[in-house]
Amino acid sequence: MNTHVPEDTGAERLAKRVAAQGGWSRRDAELLIDNGVVRVDGTVALTPQMRVLPTQRVEVEKNARPEPVPPVTLVLHKPAGVDIDPAAPLAGARRSDTDRSGLRPLPRHLLDQHYVARLGTRDSGLVVFTQVHGIERKLVEDAGILEHELQVEVQGEVLPEALQGMRPARVSIGSQREGRTVLRFAIKGPQPGQVSAMCERAGLKVLGVRRIRLGRVPLAGMAPGEWRYLLPEERF
């Protein structure tokens, strides 16, 4: 929706119109817009500063309340070879069909997101962005004891004897095909590159590392480049 309406048309800020039209304070009008419950000519408007013409129809959903948008946590399947920009955490990503939150995506959900439990550029899998202080604190303060489950693809066939020296990780052979082996690692608080280094010390050439679980939260079928909201009942 075009927000650049010339000043001399009698246009005014959407928040001002909503406030005057519904008897709200300017702050309450901005909260209503932030929540995605304001429409201009039938289209949801999400920016309080957009300018609207006197002839445009502005409506607020029935029974809407001017409440702050609750903070959210986002789970993303980071593709291999991609660096995440914390200022644009979902750039190029699409919402996963596995998302069961029922939430309406809002611009406010992308503001002040903290990128926690990061992955290296070459690695793929589950990463987390959160606006929730308690979740950020847990993922930072408990980083050393939080278990990560990883799928590590290595070149060639791997014999069980090659896995003996990989403590403190628990390692098993997941699958072997076409000259490649997928290992499953469960390890608490791994440092960046630690798992790859463990494999290399065992004489294994790492082809890819993917995190499929962080604590009790799984990647759960999301394809690379897909994201979803963390559900209220999910705990790391």
C-alpha positions as CSV (number, residue, x, y, z in Angstrom):
1,M,0.0,0.0,0.0
2,N,1.4,3.4,-1.0
3,T,2.1,5.5,2.1
4,H,3.6,8.5,0.2
5,V,0.5,10.7,-0.2
6,P,1.2,14.4,-1.0
7,E,0.8,16.8,1.9
8,D,-1.6,19.1,-0.1
9,T,-4.2,16.5,-0.6
10,G,-5.6,16.8,3.0
11,A,-4.0,13.5,3.9
12,E,-3.2,12.8,7.6
13,R,-1.3,10.1,9.5
14,L,-3.3,7.0,9.9
15,A,-2.8,7.0,13.7
16,K,-4.3,10.5,13.9
17,R,-7.3,9.4,11.8
18,V,-7.9,6.3,13.9
19,A,-7.6,8.3,17.2
20,A,-10.1,10.9,16.0
21,Q,-12.5,8.4,14.5
22,G,-12.7,6.1,17.5
23,G,-12.0,8.4,20.4
24,W,-8.7,6.7,21.1
25,S,-5.5,8.3,22.3
26,R,-2.8,8.6,19.7
27,R,-0.8,5.9,21.6
28,D,-3.8,3.5,21.6
29,A,-4.4,4.2,17.9
30,E,-0.8,3.2,17.2
31,L,-1.2,0.0,19.3
32,L,-4.3,-1.0,17.3
33,I,-2.4,-0.5,14.0
34,D,0.6,-2.5,15.4
35,N,-1.9,-5.4,16.1
36,G,-3.0,-5.5,12.5
37,V,-6.7,-4.7,13.3
38,V,-6.9,-1.5,11.2
39,R,-7.9,-1.6,7.6
40,V,-7.6,1.1,5.0
41,D,-10.0,0.6,2.0
42,G,-10.3,-3.1,3.1
43,T,-6.5,-3.7,3.3
44,V,-4.7,-4.3,6.6
45,A,-2.5,-1.3,7.4
46,L,0.5,-1.9,9.6
47,T,2.4,1.4,9.8
48,P,0.9,4.2,12.0
49,Q,2.8,6.9,10.0
50,M,1.2,6.1,6.7
51,R,-0.9,8.9,5.3
52,V,-4.5,8.5,4.3
53,L,-6.8,10.7,2.3
54,P,-10.1,12.0,3.5
55,T,-11.8,9.9,0.9
56,Q,-10.2,6.6,2.1
57,R,-12.2,4.3,4.4
58,V,-10.5,3.5,7.7
59,E,-12.0,0.7,9.8
60,V,-11.0,-0.9,13.1
61,E,-12.0,-4.6,13.7
62,K,-14.9,-5.0,16.1
63,N,-14.0,-5.6,19.7
64,A,-10.3,-4.8,19.1
65,R,-8.3,-3.6,22.1
66,P,-5.3,-1.3,22.1
67,E,-2.8,-3.7,23.8
68,P,0.9,-4.0,23.3
69,V,1.9,-6.8,20.8
70,P,3.2,-9.7,23.0
71,P,6.8,-10.6,22.4
72,V,7.5,-13.7,20.2
73,T,10.2,-16.2,19.5
74,L,11.0,-17.3,16.0
75,V,12.6,-20.6,15.0
76,L,14.3,-20.7,11.6
77,H,15.9,-23.5,9.5
78,K,19.1,-21.8,8.5
79,P,20.4,-23.0,5.1
80,A,24.1,-23.9,4.9
81,G,26.3,-21.2,3.5
82,V,24.1,-18.4,4.7
83,D,25.1,-15.7,7.2
84,I,22.1,-14.4,9.2
85,D,21.6,-10.6,9.4
86,P,20.2,-10.0,13.0
87,A,18.6,-6.8,11.7
88,A,16.6,-8.8,9.1
89,P,16.3,-12.3,10.6
90,L,13.7,-13.6,8.2
91,A,15.1,-12.0,5.0
92,G,14.3,-14.4,2.1
93,A,12.6,-16.9,4.4
94,R,9.0,-18.2,4.2
95,R,6.6,-19.3,6.9
96,S,6.5,-23.0,7.3
97,D,3.3,-25.0,6.9
98,T,4.2,-26.7,10.2
99,D,3.4,-23.4,12.0
100,R,0.5,-24.1,14.4
101,S,0.6,-20.8,16.3
102,G,-2.3,-19.1,14.6
103,L,-0.5,-15.8,14.9
104,R,-0.8,-13.1,12.3
105,P,2.7,-12.0,11.3
106,L,3.3,-8.3,12.3
107,P,6.1,-5.9,11.7
108,R,6.5,-5.6,15.5
109,H,7.5,-9.3,15.6
110,L,10.7,-8.5,13.7
111,L,11.8,-5.6,15.9
112,D,14.4,-6.0,18.6
113,Q,14.8,-9.7,17.9
114,H,17.9,-11.2,19.6
115,Y,19.8,-13.9,17.7
116,V,20.6,-16.6,20.1
117,A,22.0,-20.2,19.7
118,R,23.8,-19.2,16.5
119,L,25.3,-21.5,13.9
120,G,28.4,-21.0,11.7
121,T,28.1,-20.0,8.1
122,R,28.7,-23.5,6.7
123,D,26.3,-25.2,9.2
124,S,22.5,-25.5,8.8
125,G,19.6,-26.2,11.0
126,L,17.7,-24.7,13.9
127,V,18.5,-21.2,15.0
128,V,16.4,-19.0,17.3
129,F,15.4,-15.3,17.5
130,T,13.6,-14.0,20.5
131,Q,12.0,-10.9,22.0
132,V,11.3,-12.9,25.2
133,H,13.8,-12.0,27.9
134,G,13.3,-15.3,29.8
135,I,14.0,-17.4,26.7
136,E,17.1,-15.3,25.8
137,R,18.4,-15.6,29.4
138,K,17.9,-19.4,29.4
139,L,19.6,-19.9,26.1
140,V,22.6,-17.7,27.1
141,E,22.9,-18.7,30.8
142,D,22.3,-22.5,30.2
143,A,24.3,-22.6,26.9
144,G,26.9,-24.9,28.5
145,I,24.4,-27.5,29.6
146,L,21.8,-27.3,26.8
147,E,21.8,-30.4,24.7
148,H,22.2,-30.1,20.9
149,E,21.3,-32.9,18.5
150,L,23.2,-32.7,15.2
151,Q,23.3,-34.6,12.0
152,V,26.8,-34.7,10.6
153,E,27.4,-36.0,7.1
154,V,30.9,-37.3,6.5
155,Q,32.6,-38.8,3.5
156,G,32.9,-42.6,3.2
157,E,31.8,-45.5,5.3
158,V,32.2,-45.2,9.1
159,L,32.9,-48.2,11.4
160,P,31.6,-48.1,15.0
161,E,35.2,-48.2,16.2
162,A,35.8,-44.7,14.8
163,L,33.3,-43.3,17.2
164,Q,34.9,-44.4,20.4
165,G,36.9,-41.3,21.1
166,M,34.2,-38.7,20.7
167,R,33.3,-38.0,24.3
168,P,31.6,-36.1,25.8
169,A,29.3,-36.5,22.8
170,R,27.0,-39.4,22.3
171,V,27.4,-40.5,18.7
172,S,25.7,-43.1,16.6
173,I,25.5,-44.0,12.9
174,G,22.3,-42.8,11.4
175,S,22.5,-43.9,7.7
176,Q,25.1,-44.9,5.1
177,R,24.6,-44.6,1.3
178,E,26.5,-43.6,-1.8
179,G,29.8,-43.3,-0.1
180,R,28.5,-41.0,2.7
181,T,27.6,-41.6,6.3
182,V,25.2,-39.5,8.5
183,L,26.2,-39.5,12.2
184,R,23.9,-38.4,14.9
185,F,25.5,-36.3,17.7
186,A,24.0,-35.4,21.1
187,I,26.2,-33.0,22.9
188,K,25.8,-30.4,25.6
189,G,26.9,-26.8,24.9
190,P,29.2,-27.4,21.9
191,Q,31.5,-24.6,20.9
192,P,31.5,-23.4,17.3
193,G,33.4,-25.9,15.2
194,Q,33.8,-28.4,18.0
195,V,31.9,-31.3,16.4
196,S,33.7,-30.9,13.1
197,A,37.0,-30.9,14.9
198,M,36.1,-34.1,16.7
199,C,35.3,-35.8,13.4
200,E,38.5,-34.6,11.8
201,R,40.5,-36.0,14.7
202,A,38.9,-39.3,14.0
203,G,40.0,-39.1,10.4
204,L,36.5,-38.2,9.0
205,K,35.9,-35.6,6.4
206,V,32.9,-33.5,7.3
207,L,30.6,-32.6,4.4
208,G,27.8,-30.9,6.4
209,V,26.5,-30.2,9.9
210,R,22.8,-29.7,10.6
211,R,21.3,-29.0,14.1
212,I,18.0,-30.8,14.3
213,R,17.2,-30.1,18.0
214,L,18.0,-27.6,20.7
215,G,17.1,-28.7,24.2
216,R,13.6,-30.0,23.8
217,V,12.7,-28.0,20.6
218,P,13.1,-29.9,17.3
219,L,13.5,-28.6,13.8
220,A,10.3,-30.6,13.2
221,G,10.1,-30.9,9.4
222,M,10.9,-27.4,8.4
223,A,12.7,-27.1,5.0
224,P,15.8,-24.9,4.7
225,G,14.7,-21.2,4.6
226,E,11.5,-21.8,6.5
227,W,10.5,-20.4,9.9
228,R,7.7,-20.7,12.5
229,Y,6.7,-19.2,15.8
230,L,7.7,-21.0,19.0
231,L,4.5,-22.2,20.6
232,P,3.7,-21.1,24.2
233,E,3.9,-24.7,25.5
234,E,7.3,-25.3,23.9
235,R,10.3,-25.2,26.3
236,F,14.0,-25.4,25.5
